[in-house]
Amino acid sequence: MEQNIQTSDFFVPVCTQAWRESINCKKEKDLAFYLNKSVVPVFEHLEFVPISFRTHMGVDVSASPVGEIVDSLYSLIMARK
């Protein structure tokens, strides 16, 4: 887990209630934050996105078809390269 985050260009958490409650996901989040990774949160409810990630552009999946979600995620990642 740590090595993958360390070598990645982006951190794309799928922010759900289960994600917020997971100890392992918290470790991933903290490591990504510590390493200053570009973060692109994917979420259905903003309340599950950590406050430290809310300043990053994310992808709201609550009312979008899958194709639009993928296009939005791709656009955000490519814009940061």
C-alpha positions as CSV (number, residue, x, y, z in Angstrom):
1,M,0.0,0.0,0.0
2,E,2.6,2.5,1.0
3,Q,4.9,1.8,-2.0
4,N,1.9,2.3,-4.4
5,I,1.1,5.7,-2.9
6,Q,4.7,6.7,-2.8
7,T,5.2,6.0,-6.5
8,S,1.9,7.3,-7.7
9,D,1.3,10.6,-9.3
10,F,-2.3,10.9,-8.0
11,F,-4.4,9.7,-5.1
12,V,-8.0,9.0,-6.1
13,P,-10.0,8.0,-3.0
14,V,-13.6,6.9,-3.4
15,C,-15.0,8.7,-0.4
16,T,-17.8,6.7,1.2
17,Q,-18.9,6.2,4.8
18,A,-17.1,2.9,4.8
19,W,-13.9,4.6,3.4
20,R,-14.0,7.2,6.2
21,E,-14.4,4.5,8.9
22,S,-11.6,2.3,7.6
23,I,-8.3,2.3,9.5
24,N,-6.4,1.3,6.3
25,C,-8.0,4.0,4.2
26,K,-7.1,6.6,6.9
27,K,-3.5,5.5,6.7
28,E,-3.6,5.9,2.9
29,K,-5.2,9.3,3.2
30,D,-2.6,10.5,5.8
31,L,0.3,9.2,3.6
32,A,-1.1,10.9,0.5
33,F,-1.5,14.1,2.4
34,Y,2.0,13.8,3.9
35,L,3.6,13.2,0.5
36,N,1.6,16.1,-1.0
37,K,0.1,13.9,-3.7
38,S,-2.4,15.4,-6.2
39,V,-5.8,14.3,-4.9
40,V,-8.9,13.8,-6.9
41,P,-11.7,12.7,-4.5
42,V,-14.6,10.7,-6.0
43,F,-17.7,11.0,-3.9
44,E,-21.5,10.7,-3.8
45,H,-21.9,12.8,-0.7
46,L,-19.6,15.7,0.1
47,E,-19.9,14.9,3.8
48,F,-17.7,11.8,3.3
49,V,-14.8,13.8,1.7
50,P,-12.2,14.7,4.4
51,I,-12.0,18.4,5.0
52,S,-8.3,18.3,4.0
53,F,-9.4,17.1,0.5
54,R,-12.3,19.5,0.0
55,T,-10.0,22.1,-1.5
56,H,-9.2,19.7,-4.4
57,M,-11.4,19.4,-7.4
58,G,-13.2,16.1,-7.2
59,V,-15.8,14.1,-9.1
60,D,-19.4,14.0,-7.8
61,V,-20.9,10.7,-8.9
62,S,-24.4,11.3,-7.4
63,A,-26.2,12.2,-10.5
64,S,-24.0,11.4,-13.5
65,P,-23.9,8.5,-15.9
66,V,-20.7,6.4,-15.7
67,G,-19.3,7.8,-19.0
68,E,-19.5,11.3,-17.7
69,I,-17.8,10.3,-14.4
70,V,-15.0,8.6,-16.2
71,D,-14.6,11.7,-18.5
72,S,-14.6,14.1,-15.6
73,L,-12.0,12.0,-13.7
74,Y,-9.8,11.8,-16.8
75,S,-10.0,15.5,-17.4
76,L,-9.1,16.4,-13.9
77,I,-6.1,14.1,-13.9
78,M,-4.8,15.2,-17.3
79,A,-5.2,18.9,-16.3
80,R,-2.8,18.3,-13.5
81,K,0.0,16.6,-15.5
